[in-house]
């Protein structure tokens, strides 16, 4: 009996051992199968890599990025000689001088925004580029007390007029130029420029790329790249600018030719400035030449709009203003949407010399030295 019991235990032990081997074999088989298709390596993650919280892709914003934010230009540099010479044109704005994001995080009250909701119409005429100093309001936009040479503005305007009216421009003594500016002003935005604020900004809140350029390039290269000024205050809304060129065959002296151009400008645009919804056009309708334009054998105009909805912006080549009219009513009405507004003009004193944002006296003095900042391009090249 005892032998039978021992024999039975041996048989049960053998059977159990076989089952365990089968399970181990199956498990090993599965592990080998996994190993054949993938390999897991544990490695410490690079701490410099960005954190990944989710594989879900965040939706891109589609409201504000479709438009030019009217606040984007505050604290940027502004070019005169190498710009369009249309004062207030946002395309003259260059690169950041002030790190506005960092500044406003610490001092949000350094931006002052005002709602104005008004309109403005201005016209000027000049029989020579030398007379821009007496007819242009450019000097008012520069910080008071700053000794300004208008040379860069005259050079910039001459280049712009020559580029636009290259098939019409003549050096004839009959030539006279004009500019019409129609503005729908929504608001004004300004940067705090008290002396203490300027010192704080210059010490701690300049854009790092500007600082790099300041210390690693010549003053000539810096001004050519950035421009001469910094934007500290400007108007927002929409603007239509029209540049005129004509040949006056009836008047000979500068004052008379400029008066003739003033009359022609006033006769060739139509707008009820009290209404954004009214009709607005530039030109002589129905091909009927006004008596105010009779003194000109040629009278051409080129229009450019700032702001307004996409599809309604206008940028025309020169056209005969005595026989053609451009209707800007749709563009004007699109300004009812404040999201279409942009920078359109500069407040009086809104341009600060770039030297005001540099603490080092030697660098600041170099930038304000008139012998090179207001030189012609040929003189600049000779000094590089």
C-alpha positions as a LaTeX table, in Angstrom:
\begin{tabular}{lrrr}
\hline
Residue & $x$ (\AA) & $y$ (\AA) & $z$ (\AA) \\
\hline
Unk1 & 0.00 & 0.00 & 0.00 \\
Unk2 & 2.83 & 2.32 & 0.91 \\
Unk3 & 4.52 & 1.59 & $-2.43$ \\
Unk4 & 1.33 & 2.49 & $-4.26$ \\
Unk5 & 1.09 & 5.80 & $-2.43$ \\
Unk6 & 4.69 & 6.72 & $-3.21$ \\
Unk7 & 4.23 & 5.75 & $-6.84$ \\
Unk8 & 1.10 & 7.91 & $-7.10$ \\
Unk9 & 2.92 & 10.96 & $-5.67$ \\
Unk10 & 5.71 & 10.55 & $-8.19$ \\
Unk11 & 3.22 & 10.46 & $-11.07$ \\
Unk12 & 1.42 & 13.61 & $-9.84$ \\
Unk13 & 4.77 & 15.45 & $-9.49$ \\
Unk14 & 5.75 & 14.54 & $-13.05$ \\
Unk15 & 2.40 & 15.73 & $-14.44$ \\
Unk16 & 2.66 & 19.07 & $-12.58$ \\
Unk17 & 6.19 & 19.61 & $-13.84$ \\
Unk18 & 5.08 & 19.10 & $-17.44$ \\
Unk19 & 2.29 & 21.65 & $-17.08$ \\
Unk20 & 4.72 & 24.25 & $-15.68$ \\
Unk21 & 7.11 & 23.68 & $-18.55$ \\
Unk22 & 4.25 & 24.18 & $-21.04$ \\
Unk23 & 3.29 & 27.49 & $-19.39$ \\
Unk24 & 6.89 & 28.64 & $-19.32$ \\
Unk25 & 7.29 & 27.63 & $-22.94$ \\
Unk26 & 4.13 & 29.49 & $-23.96$ \\
Unk27 & 5.23 & 32.59 & $-22.07$ \\
Unk28 & 8.68 & 32.48 & $-23.61$ \\
Unk29 & 7.11 & 32.04 & $-27.03$ \\
Unk30 & 5.00 & 35.15 & $-26.54$ \\
Unk31 & 7.98 & 37.12 & $-25.29$ \\
Unk32 & 10.06 & 36.04 & $-28.25$ \\
Unk33 & 7.24 & 37.09 & $-30.58$ \\
Unk34 & 7.12 & 40.54 & $-28.98$ \\
Unk35 & 10.89 & 40.85 & $-29.18$ \\
Unk36 & 10.79 & 40.12 & $-32.89$ \\
Unk37 & 8.52 & 43.07 & $-33.61$ \\
Unk38 & 9.54 & 45.80 & $-31.13$ \\
Unk39 & 12.25 & 46.86 & $-28.78$ \\
Unk40 & 11.83 & 49.00 & $-25.68$ \\
Unk41 & 14.73 & 51.15 & $-24.55$ \\
Unk42 & 14.51 & 53.22 & $-21.40$ \\
Unk43 & 16.47 & 56.48 & $-21.60$ \\
Unk44 & 16.43 & 59.70 & $-19.60$ \\
Unk45 & 14.53 & 62.47 & $-21.43$ \\
Unk46 & 16.38 & 65.57 & $-22.58$ \\
Unk47 & 15.24 & 68.33 & $-20.18$ \\
Unk48 & 15.66 & 70.95 & $-22.93$ \\
Unk49 & 12.90 & 69.43 & $-25.04$ \\
Unk50 & 9.46 & 71.07 & $-24.76$ \\
Unk51 & 6.91 & 69.35 & $-22.59$ \\
Unk52 & 4.28 & 67.33 & $-24.43$ \\
Unk53 & 0.96 & 67.51 & $-22.66$ \\
Unk54 & $-1.31$ & 66.21 & $-25.36$ \\
Unk55 & $-1.21$ & 65.00 & $-28.93$ \\
Unk56 & $-4.24$ & 67.13 & $-29.70$ \\
Unk57 & $-3.35$ & 70.02 & $-32.00$ \\
Unk58 & $-4.59$ & 73.37 & $-30.73$ \\
Unk59 & $-6.79$ & 75.25 & $-33.22$ \\
Unk60 & $-5.18$ & 78.29 & $-34.83$ \\
Unk61 & $-6.86$ & 81.57 & $-33.98$ \\
Unk62 & $-8.73$ & 83.03 & $-36.92$ \\
Unk63 & $-10.18$ & 86.26 & $-35.62$ \\
Unk64 & $-7.35$ & 88.73 & $-35.08$ \\
Unk65 & $-4.57$ & 87.21 & $-37.16$ \\
Unk66 & $-6.51$ & 87.88 & $-40.34$ \\
Unk67 & $-5.96$ & 91.60 & $-39.83$ \\
Unk68 & $-3.09$ & 93.92 & $-39.05$ \\
Unk69 & $-3.23$ & 94.70 & $-35.35$ \\
Unk70 & $-3.17$ & 98.47 & $-35.02$ \\
Unk71 & $-1.01$ & 98.21 & $-31.88$ \\
Unk72 & 1.79 & 96.24 & $-33.53$ \\
Unk73 & 3.83 & 99.31 & $-34.49$ \\
Unk74 & 4.28 & 101.01 & $-31.12$ \\
Unk75 & 7.94 & 101.05 & $-30.12$ \\
Unk76 & 9.10 & 100.15 & $-33.65$ \\
Unk77 & 11.66 & 102.09 & $-35.62$ \\
Unk78 & 10.45 & 104.35 & $-38.43$ \\
Unk79 & 12.32 & 105.17 & $-41.64$ \\
Unk80 & 12.06 & 108.48 & $-43.47$ \\
Unk81 & 14.72 & 108.60 & $-46.18$ \\
Unk82 & 14.33 & 104.94 & $-47.14$ \\
Unk83 & 10.55 & 104.89 & $-46.68$ \\
Unk84 & 7.58 & 105.90 & $-48.82$ \\
Unk85 & 7.76 & 109.53 & $-47.58$ \\
Unk86 & 4.04 & 109.33 & $-46.80$ \\
Unk87 & 4.16 & 110.21 & $-43.12$ \\
Unk88 & 2.01 & 107.74 & $-41.20$ \\
Unk89 & 2.30 & 104.94 & $-43.76$ \\
Unk90 & 2.81 & 101.76 & $-41.72$ \\
Unk91 & 5.12 & 100.33 & $-44.37$ \\
Unk92 & 7.74 & 102.80 & $-43.11$ \\
Unk93 & 7.74 & 101.02 & $-39.74$ \\
Unk94 & 10.73 & 98.70 & $-39.47$ \\
Unk95 & 11.89 & 96.61 & $-36.51$ \\
Unk96 & 11.16 & 96.63 & $-32.77$ \\
Unk97 & 13.26 & 98.96 & $-30.66$ \\
Unk98 & 11.27 & 98.33 & $-27.48$ \\
Unk99 & 10.31 & 94.86 & $-26.23$ \\
Unk100 & 6.67 & 95.82 & $-25.74$ \\
Unk101 & 5.55 & 92.42 & $-24.48$ \\
Unk102 & 8.09 & 92.46 & $-21.68$ \\
Unk103 & 7.43 & 96.13 & $-20.89$ \\
Unk104 & 3.66 & 95.82 & $-20.68$ \\
Unk105 & 3.88 & 92.70 & $-18.55$ \\
Unk106 & 5.55 & 94.85 & $-15.91$ \\
Unk107 & 4.05 & 98.28 & $-16.71$ \\
Unk108 & 0.71 & 97.88 & $-18.51$ \\
Unk109 & $-0.11$ & 101.56 & $-17.98$ \\
Unk110 & 2.76 & 102.55 & $-20.28$ \\
Unk111 & 0.33 & 102.29 & $-23.21$ \\
Unk112 & $-2.31$ & 105.01 & $-23.43$ \\
Unk113 & $-5.20$ & 104.36 & $-25.84$ \\
Unk114 & $-7.90$ & 106.91 & $-26.66$ \\
Unk115 & $-10.99$ & 106.60 & $-28.82$ \\
Unk116 & $-11.42$ & 109.65 & $-31.07$ \\
Unk117 & $-13.88$ & 108.76 & $-33.85$ \\
Unk118 & $-13.25$ & 111.72 & $-36.11$ \\
Unk119 & $-12.24$ & 112.51 & $-39.69$ \\
Unk120 & $-9.57$ & 114.66 & $-41.30$ \\
Unk121 & $-8.81$ & 115.95 & $-44.78$ \\
Unk122 & $-5.52$ & 117.65 & $-45.64$ \\
Unk123 & $-3.93$ & 118.75 & $-48.90$ \\
Unk124 & $-0.58$ & 120.27 & $-49.74$ \\
Unk125 & 1.20 & 121.38 & $-52.90$ \\
Unk126 & 4.83 & 122.07 & $-53.71$ \\
Unk127 & 6.39 & 123.39 & $-56.89$ \\
Unk128 & 9.81 & 122.00 & $-55.98$ \\
Unk129 & 11.12 & 119.48 & $-53.47$ \\
Unk130 & 13.02 & 122.29 & $-51.76$ \\
Unk131 & 9.68 & 123.87 & $-50.81$ \\
Unk132 & 8.57 & 120.79 & $-48.85$ \\
Unk133 & 10.05 & 122.38 & $-45.74$ \\
Unk134 & 7.48 & 125.18 & $-45.87$ \\
Unk135 & 4.46 & 123.21 & $-47.08$ \\
Unk136 & 4.80 & 119.82 & $-45.34$ \\
Unk137 & 3.65 & 119.10 & $-41.78$ \\
Unk138 & 6.37 & 116.46 & $-41.39$ \\
Unk139 & 8.38 & 118.52 & $-38.91$ \\
Unk140 & 5.41 & 118.59 & $-36.51$ \\
Unk141 & 5.51 & 114.82 & $-36.14$ \\
Unk142 & 9.03 & 114.89 & $-34.69$ \\
Unk143 & 9.62 & 115.37 & $-30.96$ \\
Unk144 & 9.74 & 119.05 & $-30.10$ \\
Unk145 & 13.15 & 120.41 & $-29.23$ \\
Unk146 & 14.96 & 118.04 & $-31.59$ \\
Unk147 & 17.08 & 119.81 & $-34.18$ \\
Unk148 & 15.82 & 118.34 & $-37.45$ \\
Unk149 & 17.17 & 118.55 & $-40.95$ \\
Unk150 & 14.38 & 117.83 & $-43.44$ \\
Unk151 & 16.87 & 116.46 & $-45.96$ \\
Unk152 & 15.95 & 112.75 & $-45.58$ \\
Unk153 & 12.25 & 113.53 & $-46.06$ \\
Unk154 & 12.94 & 115.47 & $-49.27$ \\
Unk155 & 15.12 & 112.65 & $-50.60$ \\
Unk156 & 12.48 & 110.07 & $-49.72$ \\
Unk157 & 9.68 & 112.05 & $-51.34$ \\
Unk158 & 11.69 & 112.65 & $-54.51$ \\
Unk159 & 12.41 & 108.93 & $-54.81$ \\
Unk160 & 8.74 & 108.03 & $-54.23$ \\
Unk161 & 7.44 & 110.54 & $-56.78$ \\
Unk162 & 10.03 & 109.47 & $-59.34$ \\
Unk163 & 9.16 & 105.79 & $-58.88$ \\
Unk164 & 5.40 & 106.36 & $-59.14$ \\
Unk165 & 5.35 & 108.90 & $-61.97$ \\
Unk166 & 8.38 & 107.57 & $-63.84$ \\
Unk167 & 6.55 & 107.84 & $-67.18$ \\
Unk168 & 5.22 & 111.32 & $-66.41$ \\
Unk169 & 7.79 & 113.05 & $-64.22$ \\
Unk170 & 9.47 & 115.95 & $-65.92$ \\
Unk171 & 12.14 & 118.35 & $-64.76$ \\
Unk172 & 10.21 & 121.06 & $-66.54$ \\
Unk173 & 9.73 & 124.35 & $-64.73$ \\
Unk174 & 6.01 & 123.74 & $-65.21$ \\
Unk175 & 6.00 & 120.70 & $-62.91$ \\
Unk176 & 4.11 & 120.89 & $-59.63$ \\
Unk177 & 3.24 & 118.18 & $-57.10$ \\
Unk178 & 0.49 & 117.71 & $-54.56$ \\
Unk179 & $-0.81$ & 115.33 & $-51.90$ \\
Unk180 & $-4.31$ & 114.65 & $-50.61$ \\
Unk181 & $-4.89$ & 112.77 & $-47.36$ \\
Unk182 & $-8.37$ & 111.63 & $-46.31$ \\
Unk183 & $-8.46$ & 110.00 & $-42.87$ \\
Unk184 & $-11.12$ & 108.19 & $-40.88$ \\
Unk185 & $-9.63$ & 108.24 & $-37.39$ \\
Unk186 & $-10.85$ & 105.72 & $-34.85$ \\
Unk187 & $-8.35$ & 106.24 & $-32.05$ \\
Unk188 & $-4.89$ & 107.16 & $-30.90$ \\
Unk189 & $-2.32$ & 104.98 & $-29.16$ \\
Unk190 & 0.72 & 106.30 & $-27.31$ \\
Unk191 & 3.74 & 105.08 & $-25.39$ \\
Unk192 & 4.67 & 106.71 & $-22.09$ \\
Unk193 & 7.65 & 108.96 & $-22.87$ \\
Unk194 & 8.25 & 110.81 & $-19.61$ \\
Unk195 & 12.01 & 111.15 & $-18.97$ \\
Unk196 & 11.91 & 108.57 & $-16.17$ \\
Unk197 & 9.97 & 106.15 & $-18.39$ \\
Unk198 & 12.43 & 106.57 & $-21.26$ \\
Unk199 & 15.35 & 105.86 & $-18.94$ \\
Unk200 & 13.65 & 102.73 & $-17.61$ \\
Unk201 & 12.82 & 101.50 & $-21.11$ \\
Unk202 & 16.34 & 102.20 & $-22.37$ \\
Unk203 & 17.89 & 100.36 & $-19.43$ \\
Unk204 & 15.75 & 97.24 & $-19.21$ \\
Unk205 & 13.25 & 96.89 & $-22.06$ \\
Unk206 & 15.04 & 97.28 & $-25.38$ \\
Unk207 & 14.59 & 94.54 & $-27.96$ \\
Unk208 & 17.54 & 92.14 & $-27.80$ \\
Unk209 & 18.10 & 92.17 & $-31.57$ \\
Unk210 & 18.26 & 95.96 & $-31.55$ \\
Unk211 & 20.80 & 95.87 & $-28.73$ \\
Unk212 & 22.85 & 93.35 & $-30.71$ \\
Unk213 & 22.75 & 95.60 & $-33.78$ \\
Unk214 & 23.63 & 98.63 & $-31.66$ \\
Unk215 & 26.88 & 97.09 & $-30.40$ \\
Unk216 & 27.85 & 95.03 & $-33.43$ \\
Unk217 & 27.29 & 97.35 & $-36.38$ \\
Unk218 & 28.30 & 100.85 & $-37.37$ \\
Unk219 & 25.93 & 103.75 & $-36.77$ \\
Unk220 & 25.48 & 104.13 & $-40.51$ \\
Unk221 & 24.46 & 100.48 & $-40.87$ \\
Unk222 & 22.14 & 100.77 & $-37.87$ \\
Unk223 & 20.25 & 103.76 & $-39.27$ \\
Unk224 & 20.07 & 102.30 & $-42.77$ \\
Unk225 & 18.56 & 99.11 & $-41.35$ \\
Unk226 & 16.29 & 100.51 & $-38.64$ \\
Unk227 & 15.54 & 104.07 & $-39.67$ \\
Unk228 & 15.98 & 107.39 & $-37.93$ \\
Unk229 & 13.09 & 107.43 & $-35.46$ \\
Unk230 & 10.99 & 105.44 & $-32.98$ \\
Unk231 & 7.17 & 105.40 & $-33.09$ \\
Unk232 & 5.73 & 106.58 & $-29.78$ \\
Unk233 & 2.28 & 107.87 & $-30.74$ \\
Unk234 & 0.05 & 107.44 & $-33.79$ \\
Unk235 & $-3.53$ & 107.40 & $-35.03$ \\
Unk236 & $-5.47$ & 104.30 & $-36.08$ \\
Unk237 & $-8.29$ & 103.88 & $-38.59$ \\
Unk238 & $-8.29$ & 104.11 & $-42.38$ \\
Unk239 & $-6.62$ & 106.49 & $-44.79$ \\
Unk240 & $-6.56$ & 107.25 & $-48.50$ \\
Unk241 & $-3.47$ & 109.06 & $-49.80$ \\
Unk242 & $-3.35$ & 110.53 & $-53.30$ \\
Unk243 & $-0.14$ & 111.87 & $-54.86$ \\
Unk244 & $-0.62$ & 114.38 & $-57.70$ \\
Unk245 & 1.69 & 115.41 & $-60.52$ \\
Unk246 & 0.88 & 118.11 & $-63.06$ \\
Unk247 & 2.30 & 120.50 & $-65.65$ \\
Unk248 & 0.99 & 124.03 & $-65.10$ \\
Unk249 & 1.01 & 125.95 & $-68.38$ \\
Unk250 & $-0.56$ & 129.16 & $-67.07$ \\
Unk251 & 1.41 & 130.08 & $-63.95$ \\
Unk252 & 5.14 & 130.66 & $-63.63$ \\
Unk253 & 6.00 & 131.44 & $-60.01$ \\
Unk254 & 5.98 & 128.83 & $-57.24$ \\
Unk255 & 3.15 & 130.31 & $-55.21$ \\
Unk256 & 0.78 & 130.56 & $-58.18$ \\
Unk257 & 1.47 & 127.01 & $-59.32$ \\
Unk258 & 0.88 & 125.69 & $-55.82$ \\
Unk259 & $-2.43$ & 127.57 & $-55.61$ \\
Unk260 & $-3.46$ & 126.05 & $-58.95$ \\
Unk261 & $-2.66$ & 122.57 & $-57.63$ \\
Unk262 & $-4.57$ & 123.21 & $-54.41$ \\
Unk263 & $-7.66$ & 124.17 & $-56.42$ \\
Unk264 & $-7.30$ & 121.10 & $-58.64$ \\
Unk265 & $-7.02$ & 118.76 & $-55.66$ \\
Unk266 & $-10.14$ & 120.20 & $-54.06$ \\
Unk267 & $-12.01$ & 119.91 & $-57.36$ \\
Unk268 & $-11.06$ & 116.29 & $-58.03$ \\
Unk269 & $-12.30$ & 114.51 & $-54.92$ \\
Unk270 & $-15.77$ & 114.12 & $-53.49$ \\
Unk271 & $-16.59$ & 113.04 & $-49.94$ \\
Unk272 & $-18.97$ & 113.96 & $-47.17$ \\
Unk273 & $-16.44$ & 113.80 & $-44.36$ \\
Unk274 & $-19.16$ & 113.57 & $-41.72$ \\
Unk275 & $-20.13$ & 110.10 & $-42.90$ \\
Unk276 & $-18.21$ & 106.84 & $-43.29$ \\
Unk277 & $-21.13$ & 105.48 & $-45.29$ \\
Unk278 & $-21.20$ & 108.24 & $-47.90$ \\
Unk279 & $-19.78$ & 108.26 & $-51.43$ \\
Unk280 & $-16.07$ & 108.86 & $-51.86$ \\
Unk281 & $-14.23$ & 109.22 & $-55.16$ \\
Unk282 & $-11.08$ & 110.79 & $-56.60$ \\
Unk283 & $-11.19$ & 112.09 & $-60.16$ \\
Unk284 & $-13.41$ & 114.02 & $-62.53$ \\
Unk285 & $-16.66$ & 112.19 & $-63.12$ \\
Unk286 & $-18.11$ & 111.57 & $-66.59$ \\
Unk287 & $-14.93$ & 112.83 & $-68.24$ \\
Unk288 & $-15.93$ & 116.47 & $-67.70$ \\
Unk289 & $-12.84$ & 118.50 & $-66.91$ \\
Unk290 & $-13.38$ & 121.01 & $-64.14$ \\
Unk291 & $-12.47$ & 124.64 & $-64.69$ \\
Unk292 & $-10.10$ & 124.36 & $-61.71$ \\
Unk293 & $-7.92$ & 121.91 & $-63.70$ \\
Unk294 & $-7.76$ & 123.92 & $-66.93$ \\
Unk295 & $-4.37$ & 125.40 & $-66.11$ \\
Unk296 & $-2.77$ & 121.94 & $-66.32$ \\
Unk297 & $-1.83$ & 120.34 & $-69.61$ \\
Unk298 & $-1.22$ & 117.12 & $-67.65$ \\
Unk299 & $-2.65$ & 116.14 & $-64.28$ \\
Unk300 & $-2.14$ & 112.63 & $-62.92$ \\
Unk301 & $-2.84$ & 111.04 & $-59.57$ \\
Unk302 & $-1.90$ & 107.78 & $-57.82$ \\
Unk303 & $-3.96$ & 106.51 & $-54.87$ \\
Unk304 & $-3.01$ & 104.23 & $-52.00$ \\
Unk305 & $-5.26$ & 103.20 & $-49.11$ \\
Unk306 & $-4.23$ & 102.17 & $-45.60$ \\
Unk307 & $-6.53$ & 99.92 & $-43.63$ \\
Unk308 & $-9.88$ & 98.62 & $-44.83$ \\
Unk309 & $-11.09$ & 95.11 & $-45.56$ \\
Unk310 & $-9.21$ & 92.76 & $-47.86$ \\
Unk311 & $-10.50$ & 93.05 & $-51.38$ \\
Unk312 & $-11.34$ & 96.74 & $-50.98$ \\
Unk313 & $-7.81$ & 98.12 & $-50.66$ \\
Unk314 & $-6.67$ & 100.34 & $-53.50$ \\
Unk315 & $-3.23$ & 101.01 & $-54.97$ \\
Unk316 & $-3.48$ & 102.57 & $-58.42$ \\
Unk317 & $-0.88$ & 103.43 & $-61.02$ \\
Unk318 & $-0.97$ & 107.08 & $-62.16$ \\
Unk319 & $-4.12$ & 107.95 & $-64.09$ \\
Unk320 & $-5.45$ & 111.09 & $-65.77$ \\
Unk321 & $-7.50$ & 112.71 & $-63.04$ \\
Unk322 & $-9.24$ & 115.01 & $-65.56$ \\
Unk323 & $-10.90$ & 112.14 & $-67.40$ \\
Unk324 & $-11.11$ & 109.28 & $-64.90$ \\
Unk325 & $-12.63$ & 108.76 & $-61.46$ \\
Unk326 & $-11.82$ & 106.06 & $-58.90$ \\
Unk327 & $-14.70$ & 105.13 & $-56.58$ \\
Unk328 & $-13.54$ & 104.38 & $-53.02$ \\
Unk329 & $-16.98$ & 104.05 & $-51.43$ \\
Unk330 & $-16.72$ & 100.29 & $-50.76$ \\
Unk331 & $-13.33$ & 100.72 & $-49.12$ \\
Unk332 & $-14.66$ & 103.57 & $-47.00$ \\
Unk333 & $-17.65$ & 101.55 & $-45.81$ \\
Unk334 & $-15.43$ & 98.59 & $-44.87$ \\
Unk335 & $-13.90$ & 100.79 & $-42.17$ \\
Unk336 & $-17.08$ & 100.32 & $-40.13$ \\
Unk337 & $-15.38$ & 97.11 & $-38.96$ \\
Unk338 & $-12.74$ & 98.22 & $-36.45$ \\
Unk339 & $-10.78$ & 95.00 & $-37.10$ \\
Unk340 & $-9.76$ & 96.47 & $-40.46$ \\
Unk341 & $-8.07$ & 99.48 & $-38.87$ \\
Unk342 & $-4.34$ & 100.05 & $-38.85$ \\
Unk343 & $-1.84$ & 102.83 & $-38.24$ \\
Unk344 & $-2.66$ & 105.75 & $-40.54$ \\
Unk345 & $-0.88$ & 108.85 & $-39.24$ \\
Unk346 & 1.55 & 110.06 & $-36.61$ \\
Unk347 & 0.58 & 112.37 & $-33.80$ \\
Unk348 & 2.46 & 115.64 & $-33.46$ \\
Unk349 & 5.66 & 114.79 & $-31.61$ \\
Unk350 & 5.05 & 111.06 & $-32.09$ \\
Unk351 & 8.44 & 110.38 & $-33.70$ \\
Unk352 & 11.33 & 110.26 & $-31.23$ \\
Unk353 & 14.93 & 110.19 & $-32.45$ \\
Unk354 & 16.37 & 106.74 & $-31.96$ \\
Unk355 & 19.13 & 108.29 & $-29.85$ \\
Unk356 & 16.58 & 108.97 & $-27.08$ \\
Unk357 & 16.44 & 105.22 & $-26.43$ \\
Unk358 & 20.20 & 104.80 & $-25.99$ \\
Unk359 & 21.69 & 105.44 & $-22.56$ \\
Unk360 & 25.36 & 105.43 & $-23.58$ \\
Unk361 & 26.25 & 109.04 & $-24.33$ \\
Unk362 & 28.96 & 108.21 & $-26.85$ \\
Unk363 & 26.60 & 106.06 & $-28.95$ \\
Unk364 & 23.73 & 108.50 & $-28.60$ \\
Unk365 & 25.95 & 111.38 & $-29.67$ \\
Unk366 & 27.19 & 109.46 & $-32.72$ \\
Unk367 & 23.63 & 108.83 & $-33.90$ \\
Unk368 & 22.55 & 112.45 & $-33.57$ \\
Unk369 & 25.57 & 113.83 & $-35.41$ \\
Unk370 & 24.01 & 115.68 & $-38.39$ \\
Unk371 & 27.12 & 115.28 & $-40.56$ \\
Unk372 & 26.18 & 111.70 & $-41.35$ \\
Unk373 & 22.60 & 110.98 & $-40.27$ \\
Unk374 & 21.28 & 113.51 & $-42.77$ \\
Unk375 & 23.79 & 112.83 & $-45.53$ \\
Unk376 & 22.97 & 111.66 & $-49.01$ \\
Unk377 & 23.42 & 108.00 & $-49.88$ \\
Unk378 & 26.70 & 108.70 & $-51.67$ \\
Unk379 & 28.14 & 110.39 & $-48.60$ \\
Unk380 & 26.94 & 107.51 & $-46.44$ \\
Unk381 & 28.72 & 105.00 & $-48.63$ \\
Unk382 & 31.93 & 106.99 & $-48.34$ \\
Unk383 & 31.77 & 106.82 & $-44.56$ \\
Unk384 & 31.20 & 103.06 & $-44.26$ \\
\hline
\end{tabular}
